[in-house]
Every structure is written in structure tokens, then in C-alpha cells.
């Protein structure tokens, strides 16, 4: 970077940061300072199998989706808040089936495949009216009228030929209402008893539940999925257009539907995606937070749903230090260009070259999870503390570290709240020795009190840590070290600690190395180290 001329000095001002780190509110910097790193091309390229943009909060998932939407006019964004999925979760008939253990996964797949098919047709052929919707049927599917194998699929799409233009929420309501009518005709009396309350579903015998599930299986069956599969195959033959069309889905980590069905709905979406790879000019991109994916896996007892099964659909967002430096330099340059005439002002122009014996940018990124939001937040903290100065001093950086660490601790607990509600208590256990690093054996004597206090407190609706402590308290199901190893694996998964499995290994961190470590790999001699991002939050900076 160029040396700043003293005739036009930079003056740092509180609040004059380099963006929010939140792509929804970062328009001032997002598009002008976007960094084209490898995952972007994976998401852009139609021939790439990537359909799920997976990453931690603040890693850039929404930024990629928004950038690609802006880059092309051939895209549409599906907002789950506009899809009336709450209509599904509030359906008495479907709530009853869910309560007695019926498998609604196929129904959720039908919903997603139907919506994605309709939205692709609307986008690809610019369907915006009922007349155009009816006319498109003969254009797309007329050539299959004599194909006996496609008759059921043709009948399915013919029922919807005048509705390609209606909104997603109307589509979802119509599908749900159709299923509801069939269910009421089959088990209407049971549904009314469930609506009346009194925990009717809990008072039913296991045999009665099995009988009802069997009777309704033909209604929520694979027939409709098979019909939609045929529709997708027919659409795949129409892609003479070499341009790529993008359907993007974001905000799945928010409360767009009740948690009782949200994670199964996400699972249904994941199960549906592979079928659409047949349509070569369609690119579906789903932003999915790592903790949400973890909860989906936890909520799904079906052994067929495994992370590995979907790995080829995913691009996991990982940033290098050089890419993060490029992002910060671009944003700092953009910030000062708006205030000064000097050009190319970057990180090295306003930050000290070293902190201690370490390069300053390396020192700062070590205290992050190597994601844009963290780095942007830490740079902004430094600028605020250096208010009125031409540059950021070492003292200012160290002071910024304290506020930043406390905020990152709170953000970490909030990020993983849905998957691990008691993560804060687990963090307290692993910092109880007031050291940044310990051998697991040093914490063995803390486990009994931890489990007793946890198990004696009320259980939150979903809580793996509480369940683990219950298994320990019941005696024999979990031994002391088993509990400690599983807690270490959870905290590693969330990014709170690094783990050194054995003496010959180095410390591994989930945001840099493998995202999961099996508790079975750990021994009492395994070492754990609090992530440097959290050291200042626990006043451990001088004990690293």
C-alpha cells in the first residue's frame, strides 16, 4: 500500500468502520469490495454439483447469494417467510400425524419439489399470467402426450397448468389442503379428538397409532414424488437455453416455521435437491448454517440421512488469511476514498506492523474463526478505539481485543443455541482451571458436579448436553471420561476449543481442520486449548 501523505492525513473516526459483516445490511461495501474466492465459482458454475452453501454465521453465505443474484437477471430468491410453511405446521391433520409418529418426510419432499418446479418454470419461461401459464403446458409437455410412462406426471402437471403463475404460498396451501381433505376423509374422527385437546395422542395405544399410520400411508406416499420426478425429467429435456438460471434459498436458520417441523422440512429440502441436477441450466443454491445442519442431523433418527451423503452437494466456506487480508484492504481503501483524495490506503497504512514478535494481521486473525464478520468486527473495534488518531496503536488493538472477545463469546453461544442450549455451561467447565490449555485428565474431577447441576435443572426442549448428563446420573450408561470426551467434541464442533488428540499431533480447530472429532479418539492425555478468540473474555491473555 502507498504511504499516506501528511498533507492529507487520515483521521480515524468512531463509527466509520468497514461494514457490518452482515450481508443483508452491508450494501455500502458488499458489492464494491466483494472478493472472488474459490467457493464463488463453485456456486456460479452450472456444471458444479454444489447446491448447498454451508458455513458458520458470518462466513459469507448470504453475500455469495446476493452477489450472484445481482450479477445475473436470471435469478429468483425463495424467501421461506413468504412460503406459508406455517400453514403446514398449523395443520391439525398434519400435527396429529406428527404427534403419533407418522413419517412426514415424503410430504415435505413433495412440497419442496413442487415449489422448485413451479418457480423454475416461472423464471425460465417468464410466466406471469394465467393465460401464459396455460399456454406453457402444451409448449413444454406436448411432446410427451403419447409416452405412457409419463402419463401420471402429465396428469399432475395438467392439474397445475393454469397455476404456474400463482405465488408460492398459494401453491403450498393448495397442496396441503388437498392432503388435508384426504386425511379428514380417512381419519376425520381421530383428528377432531386430537383438536379437542386432552393429549389424545398420548393416551392412544401403540397399536392404535400404528393402525392410523398404516391407513394414512397411502395418502402421504411416494406416488406424488414419483409424479414430480417425471415432471423434472421432462423439464430436463427442455434446456436448449445455455444460460444458467438461479434459484436461491436463504434465511433457513431463522424462525420461518415452528421448530417442531422446521428441521424436518430442511431435511426434506436436502433430500429433494439431487433430483434437480438433471436440469443442466438450473442452479439451486441453499444457504445453510453449520449449526442448523447439525440440528437437522440430531433431529433425524433416520440412519439414511447422514452428512456424508450430502457432502458432494456442499461447498463449505473456508477463508485463507490472504483472502481475508484482501477483503480488509478493499474495504479500508473504499472507506477512505470516500473521505480523502489519497488512493490505495490499506491495512498496513493504519495498523502497526507487529504485535509482539508477530505480524499484526496474523495476530488479529488468530483471534477470529477466520471468517469475514469476525475480521470486520475486530477492525471496526480498533478504529473506534483509535478515534481521532491517524493510525491504530498496539495499545488500541489490545484494548479492542477485550471488547471483541466478550462479544464473540456471546455470539458463539447464540449461534449454537438451537443445537446446544447449554454450551455456555460447557465453556465454563473447560475454563474452570483458569488456564487456556489443559489435559483432559485435569477436568475429570469436575464432571460429577457438572452433570449433577445440569441434570437437576429443567430440561430445554432439545438439549444433548442435558441428555448426556442424565445418562451419567443414571449410572453405568456413561462413565466420567465418556462424558468429558463428548463435551470436548461438542465444544470443538462449536469452535470454542482446539484439540490435540495425542502427543505427536498438533492442535486442530474446527474452522481450519476437520469440522468434527469423534469422542472415541480422545484419551485422558488428550489436550484442549481455549480458542485465542476467547482468551480475553476469560482474562487469559497473559497465560497463553
FENJOQUI-V374604 format. One record per backbone hydrogen bond with DSSP energy under -0.5 kcal/mol. NH is the residue of the N-H (numbers start at 1). CO is the residue of the C=O. Records with the same first field share a line. If there is no record, write none. Layout:
# FENJOQUI-V374604
NH = CO / CO
This chain:
# FENJOQUI-V374604
2 = 344
8 = 5
9 = 6
12 = 389
16 = 13
17 = 15
23 = 21
25 = 22
26 = 23
29 = 26
30 = 26
31 = 27
33 = 29
34 = 31
36 = 34
37 = 35
40 = 37
41 = 37 / 38
42 = 38
43 = 39
44 = 40
45 = 41
48 = 45
51 = 313
52 = 313
53 = 51 / 286
54 = 52 / 315
55 = 288
59 = 56
64 = 60
65 = 61
66 = 62
67 = 63
68 = 64
69 = 65
70 = 66
71 = 67
72 = 68
75 = 73
76 = 246
78 = 248
79 = 77
80 = 78 / 250
82 = 79
83 = 80
85 = 80
87 = 84
88 = 84
89 = 85
90 = 86
91 = 88
95 = 91
96 = 92
97 = 93
98 = 94
99 = 95
100 = 96
101 = 98
102 = 97
104 = 102
108 = 104
109 = 105
110 = 106
111 = 107
112 = 108
113 = 109
114 = 110
115 = 111
116 = 112
117 = 113
118 = 114
119 = 115
120 = 116
121 = 117
122 = 118
123 = 119
124 = 120
125 = 121
126 = 123
127 = 122
128 = 126
133 = 129
134 = 130
135 = 131
136 = 132
137 = 133 / 134
138 = 134
139 = 135
140 = 136
141 = 137
142 = 138
144 = 141
145 = 142
147 = 144
148 = 146
150 = 147
151 = 148
154 = 150
155 = 151
156 = 152
157 = 153
158 = 154
159 = 155
160 = 156 / 157
161 = 158
163 = 160
166 = 163
169 = 82
171 = 167
172 = 168
173 = 169
174 = 170
175 = 171
176 = 172
177 = 173
178 = 174
179 = 175
180 = 176
181 = 177
182 = 178
183 = 179
184 = 180
185 = 181
186 = 182
187 = 183
188 = 184
191 = 187
192 = 188
193 = 189
194 = 190
195 = 191
196 = 192
197 = 194
202 = 199
203 = 199
204 = 200
209 = 205
210 = 206
211 = 207
212 = 208
213 = 209
214 = 210
215 = 211
216 = 212
217 = 213
218 = 214
219 = 216
220 = 216
221 = 219
226 = 222
227 = 223
228 = 224
229 = 225
230 = 226
231 = 227
232 = 228
233 = 229
234 = 230
235 = 231
236 = 232
237 = 233 / 234
238 = 235
239 = 236
240 = 238
245 = 281
246 = 74
247 = 283
248 = 76 / 246
249 = 285
250 = 78
254 = 251
256 = 254
261 = 258
262 = 258
263 = 259
265 = 261
266 = 262
267 = 263
268 = 264
269 = 265
270 = 266
271 = 267
272 = 268
273 = 269
274 = 270
275 = 272
276 = 272 / 273
277 = 274
278 = 275
279 = 276
280 = 278
282 = 279
283 = 245
284 = 282
285 = 247
286 = 51
287 = 249 / 285
288 = 53 / 286
290 = 55
293 = 289
294 = 290
295 = 291
296 = 292
297 = 293
298 = 294
299 = 295
300 = 296 / 297
301 = 299
305 = 302
306 = 304
309 = 306
310 = 306 / 307
311 = 308
313 = 310
314 = 310 / 311
315 = 52
317 = 54 / 315
318 = 316
319 = 370
324 = 320
325 = 321
326 = 322
327 = 323
328 = 324
329 = 325
330 = 326
331 = 327
332 = 328
333 = 329
334 = 330
335 = 331
336 = 332
337 = 333
338 = 334
339 = 336
340 = 336
346 = 344
349 = 346
350 = 346 / 347
351 = 347
352 = 392
355 = 358
358 = 355
360 = 353
363 = 359
364 = 360
365 = 361
366 = 362
367 = 363 / 364
368 = 365
373 = 58
375 = 371
376 = 372
377 = 373
378 = 374
379 = 375
380 = 376
381 = 377
382 = 378
383 = 379
384 = 380
385 = 381
386 = 382
387 = 384
388 = 12
389 = 386
392 = 350
393 = 391
397 = 393
398 = 394
399 = 395
400 = 396
401 = 397
402 = 398 / 399
403 = 399
404 = 400
405 = 401
406 = 402
407 = 403
408 = 404
409 = 405
410 = 406
411 = 407
412 = 408
413 = 409
414 = 410
415 = 411
416 = 412
417 = 414
420 = 416
423 = 420
426 = 422
427 = 423
428 = 424
429 = 425
430 = 426
431 = 427
432 = 429
434 = 431
436 = 543
438 = 528
440 = 526
441 = 524
442 = 439
443 = 440
444 = 441
446 = 443
447 = 443 / 444
450 = 446
451 = 447
452 = 448
453 = 449
454 = 450
455 = 451
456 = 452
457 = 454
464 = 419
467 = 463
468 = 464
469 = 465
470 = 466
471 = 467
472 = 468
473 = 469
474 = 470
475 = 472
477 = 471
478 = 471
483 = 479
484 = 480
485 = 481
486 = 482
487 = 483
488 = 484
489 = 485
490 = 486
491 = 487
492 = 488
493 = 489
494 = 490
495 = 491 / 492
496 = 491
497 = 491
498 = 529
499 = 508
500 = 527
501 = 499
505 = 502
508 = 499
512 = 509
513 = 509
521 = 518
522 = 519
526 = 523
527 = 500
528 = 438
529 = 498
530 = 436
531 = 496
534 = 531
535 = 531 / 532
536 = 532
538 = 534 / 535
539 = 536
540 = 535
543 = 540
544 = 541
